[in-house]
Amino acid sequence: MTKQAGGQRRLAMAHAARVRTTDDGTPLTVDGQRVAHVRESWLVEDRWWTEQPLRRRYWELVSEAGRDLVVYHDLASGRWLRQR
């Protein structure tokens, strides 16, 4: 987290990710790292009442090297982003 003006803290920013998936959308690789295990997946739908609704499918993964990965697929834009 980084500190901002007013004492508020901001969570880590997401960065573009290269994700290869199965036919059903499950990640197989993230930035060249093979996925060994899917811990969980969840859908976030928010701000549906605005002009810019938010629809994301999140994935908490473990790479073959044992690293924790969190990525999401922005369902509006089609982009994949990585949070850690």
Contacts in CASP RR format, 6 or more apart in sequence:
PFRMAT RR
TARGET T0000
AUTHOR 0000-0000-0000
METHOD contacts of the structure
MODEL  1
MTKQAGGQRRLAMAHAARVRTTDDGTPLTVDGQRVAHVRESWLVEDRWWT
EQPLRRRYWELVSEAGRDLVVYHDLASGRWLRQR
1 9 0 8 1.000
1 10 0 8 1.000
1 11 0 8 1.000
1 12 0 8 1.000
2 9 0 8 1.000
2 10 0 8 1.000
3 9 0 8 1.000
4 10 0 8 1.000
11 83 0 8 1.000
12 83 0 8 1.000
12 84 0 8 1.000
14 72 0 8 1.000
14 81 0 8 1.000
14 82 0 8 1.000
14 83 0 8 1.000
15 81 0 8 1.000
15 82 0 8 1.000
16 79 0 8 1.000
16 80 0 8 1.000
16 81 0 8 1.000
16 82 0 8 1.000
17 30 0 8 1.000
17 31 0 8 1.000
17 71 0 8 1.000
17 80 0 8 1.000
17 81 0 8 1.000
17 82 0 8 1.000
18 29 0 8 1.000
18 30 0 8 1.000
18 31 0 8 1.000
18 32 0 8 1.000
18 80 0 8 1.000
19 27 0 8 1.000
19 29 0 8 1.000
19 30 0 8 1.000
19 31 0 8 1.000
19 71 0 8 1.000
19 73 0 8 1.000
19 80 0 8 1.000
20 27 0 8 1.000
20 28 0 8 1.000
20 29 0 8 1.000
20 32 0 8 1.000
21 27 0 8 1.000
21 28 0 8 1.000
22 28 0 8 1.000
25 73 0 8 1.000
26 38 0 8 1.000
26 41 0 8 1.000
26 59 0 8 1.000
27 35 0 8 1.000
27 38 0 8 1.000
27 59 0 8 1.000
27 61 0 8 1.000
27 71 0 8 1.000
28 34 0 8 1.000
28 35 0 8 1.000
29 35 0 8 1.000
30 61 0 8 1.000
30 63 0 8 1.000
30 69 0 8 1.000
30 71 0 8 1.000
30 82 0 8 1.000
31 82 0 8 1.000
33 63 0 8 1.000
33 64 0 8 1.000
33 65 0 8 1.000
33 67 0 8 1.000
33 69 0 8 1.000
34 63 0 8 1.000
34 64 0 8 1.000
35 61 0 8 1.000
35 62 0 8 1.000
35 63 0 8 1.000
35 64 0 8 1.000
35 69 0 8 1.000
36 62 0 8 1.000
36 63 0 8 1.000
36 64 0 8 1.000
36 66 0 8 1.000
37 61 0 8 1.000
37 62 0 8 1.000
38 59 0 8 1.000
38 60 0 8 1.000
38 61 0 8 1.000
39 60 0 8 1.000
39 61 0 8 1.000
39 62 0 8 1.000
40 59 0 8 1.000
40 60 0 8 1.000
41 57 0 8 1.000
41 58 0 8 1.000
41 59 0 8 1.000
41 60 0 8 1.000
42 57 0 8 1.000
42 58 0 8 1.000
43 55 0 8 1.000
43 56 0 8 1.000
43 57 0 8 1.000
43 58 0 8 1.000
44 54 0 8 1.000
44 55 0 8 1.000
44 56 0 8 1.000
44 57 0 8 1.000
44 58 0 8 1.000
44 72 0 8 1.000
45 53 0 8 1.000
45 54 0 8 1.000
45 55 0 8 1.000
46 53 0 8 1.000
46 54 0 8 1.000
47 53 0 8 1.000
47 54 0 8 1.000
53 76 0 8 1.000
54 76 0 8 1.000
55 74 0 8 1.000
55 75 0 8 1.000
55 76 0 8 1.000
56 72 0 8 1.000
56 73 0 8 1.000
56 74 0 8 1.000
56 75 0 8 1.000
57 72 0 8 1.000
57 73 0 8 1.000
57 75 0 8 1.000
58 70 0 8 1.000
58 71 0 8 1.000
58 72 0 8 1.000
59 69 0 8 1.000
59 70 0 8 1.000
59 71 0 8 1.000
59 72 0 8 1.000
59 73 0 8 1.000
60 68 0 8 1.000
60 69 0 8 1.000
60 70 0 8 1.000
61 68 0 8 1.000
61 69 0 8 1.000
61 70 0 8 1.000
61 71 0 8 1.000
62 68 0 8 1.000
62 69 0 8 1.000
63 69 0 8 1.000
68 84 0 8 1.000
69 82 0 8 1.000
69 84 0 8 1.000
70 82 0 8 1.000
70 83 0 8 1.000
70 84 0 8 1.000
71 80 0 8 1.000
71 81 0 8 1.000
71 82 0 8 1.000
71 83 0 8 1.000
72 80 0 8 1.000
72 81 0 8 1.000
72 83 0 8 1.000
73 79 0 8 1.000
73 80 0 8 1.000
74 80 0 8 1.000
74 81 0 8 1.000
END
